[in-house]
Amino acid sequence: TGSTVREELSDLRLAEARRLLKNTKLPLRDLAAKCGFRTFSALKSIFLRRYGISPRTYRNSAVPDIS
């Protein structure tokens, strides 16, 4: 795939964080832990680098999935 195991794991964690941000009201610290990040600030830093917005901003602007 051209990416490292660490990058793939990070992608999976970020995808789960995005899903939870869109579809739950979990506190951000709990959400970060549930996705495998040591702290919320670790999630926030990676999320900002990848998507250019904070997890809180993403949550506030995301439309929940309807399934």
FENPEDA-V371736 format. One record per residue. N is the residue number from 0. PHI is phi as a letter, one per 40 degrees, with the letter a starting at -180 (* if undefined). PSI is psi as a letter, one per 40 degrees, with the letter a starting at -180 (none if undefined). D_CENTER is the distance of its C-alpha to the mean C-alpha in whole Angstrom. Layout:
N|PHI|PSI|D_CENTER, N|PHI|PSI|D_CENTER
This chain:
0|*|e|22, 1|g|e|22, 2|b|i|19, 3|c|i|19, 4|c|d|18, 5|c|d|15, 6|c|d|14, 7|c|d|14, 8|c|d|12, 9|c|d|9, 10|d|d|9, 11|c|d|9, 12|c|d|6, 13|c|d|4, 14|c|d|6, 15|c|d|6, 16|c|d|3, 17|c|d|4, 18|c|d|8, 19|c|d|8, 20|c|d|7, 21|c|d|10, 22|b|e|12, 23|b|i|12, 24|b|f|13, 25|d|h|12, 26|d|i|13, 27|d|d|10, 28|c|d|11, 29|c|d|12, 30|c|d|8, 31|d|d|7, 32|c|d|10, 33|c|d|10, 34|c|e|7, 35|g|e|10, 36|c|i|9, 37|c|d|13, 38|a|i|12, 39|c|d|10, 40|c|d|11, 41|c|d|10, 42|c|d|6, 43|d|d|8, 44|c|d|10, 45|c|d|8, 46|c|d|6, 47|c|d|10, 48|c|d|12, 49|c|d|10, 50|b|e|10, 51|g|e|12, 52|b|i|11, 53|c|i|9, 54|d|d|7, 55|c|d|10, 56|c|d|12, 57|d|d|9, 58|d|d|10, 59|c|d|13, 60|b|e|14, 61|c|i|12, 62|c|h|15, 63|c|i|14, 64|c|h|15, 65|b|h|19, 66|b|none|20
